Amino acid sequence: MTINEIARMAGVSRATVSRYLNSGYVSAEKSERIRRVIEETGYRPSAQAQILRTKKTRLIGVVIPKINSDSISRMVAGISGVLSRSGYELLLANTDNNEKEEIKYLNMFASNNQVDGVILIGTILTGEHRKAIKNMRLPIVVLGQQVSQCSCVYYDDYRAARELTELLLRAGSRIGCIGVTQRDQAAGRMRRKGFEDALRAAGRKLVPEWTAEAKFRMDSGYEAARQIFERENVPDSLFCATDNIAIGAMLYLRDRGIDVPGEVQVAGIGDTEKARIVQPSLCTVHYYYKTSGEEAARLLLNLLDSEENVAKEIKMGYKIIENDSIRKEREALATAR
């Protein structure tokens, strides 16, 4: 089966079939006839020939920090949906949170012409990352971190963390925090700043003994909670930088026989599936991860279709999901009486 035979069977010209296969304009009637013939015959155009003709691979490199992450999978689903509808496929590069692997993949994609563009789901962006992004000869979009070197889609981590802390302060007075590395601009630095500014605005002091740093895992959240609560003076509320950390902290409190939320409120960020099924259900922040992936893909498609490389930023919104791991303000007042 060749393109000439497809054209003959569909009753159109060879050029029309070529435009259809390369996402050019074809009338609805002719598109339907060509689509039907292709579907009936099982025709698949030669990928090598298309690359030689269009100078495009129709592949997008997506660098991800962790393949088994709920948030990452939602981002990738958004990216994949938009790109596949435009005739692109994904080439996933999983780095297991290894910064050197991220740099390696960025440099590899930039040098070997295997992809038409790159989406980097960013966590910790070092000077080497920024250098690789600056030297990237392909269109690139960063998802999850705010950067100045290229287009990006990021979350309002500061305001989300501040509003979540203010929610805890409605029924709590001693607020602790389990954060992540400050090298992570979004989940680390901005969420911690939002937490601290909410305390300051409420006239509360940051108690160093009520703070700890964890990795993005439940077991690390468990150990961080142990570090905070194996003291005589402990908080009555716990802000956690991620849902996994918060759930780990809740497991520790359960093992200690500490009631959540009766004795200690707990809140996280991410609105993961685990946050909804854990008991009590976790108060959390919903980020529109799938939508952010869609936005990143659209930014990249615009860069691919445009000769101008103009960097754009998109800041995503969020929604607080209160659930049952925090005390409602009216419950706190009733208890006080």
LINKARA-V843427 format. One line per field, one symbol per residue. ss: DSSP state (2 for helix, 1 for strand, 0 for the rest). phi: phi as a letter, one per 40 degrees, with the letter a starting at -180 (. if undefined). psi: psi as a letter, one per 40 degrees, with the letter a starting at -180 (. if undefined). A space follows every 10 residues. Layout:
BEGIN
ss->???
phi->???
psi->???
END
This chain:
BEGIN
ss->0022222222 0002222222 2000000222 2222222222 2000002222 2222000011 1111000002 2222222222 2222200011 1111000022 2222222222 2000001111 1000002222 2222000011 1110000000 1111102222 2222222222 2000111110 0000222222 2222222222 2000000222 1110000222 2222222220 0000001111 0022222222 2222200000 0000111000 0022222000 0011111022 2222222222 2222200000 0011110111 1000000022 2222220
phi->.bcccccccc gbcccccccc cbgccaddcc ccccdccccc cgcbcccccc ccccgbcgbb cbcbcacbcc cccccccccc cccccbgbbc bcbcbffccc cccdcccccc bbfcbcabbb ccbcbcccdc cccccccbdb bbbhbcbbca cababccccc cccccccccc bbbbbbabbb dcccdccccc cccccccccc ccgbcccdcc babbccaccc cccccddccc bccbcbabcb cacdcccccc ccccccgccb bdcbcbabbh fcccccbcbc cccabcbccc ccccccccdc cccccbcccc cbbbbccaac bcfbcbccdc ccccccc
psi->hiddddddde fiiddddddd dffihhiddd dddddddddd efhhihdddd dddefiefih hhhidhdfhd dddddddddd ddddeeeiii hhhheffhdd dddddddddd defeidihhh hichhidddd ddddeheihi hhheihiedi iihiigdddd dddddddded eiehhihhai hedhdcdcdd dddddddddd defiihhdee iihiifiddd ddddddddef idhiieihhi didddddddd dddddefhhh eddhihiahd fiddddeihi ihhihhigdd dddddddddd ddddeiehgh hihhhiaihh hdaeeihidd dddddd.
END
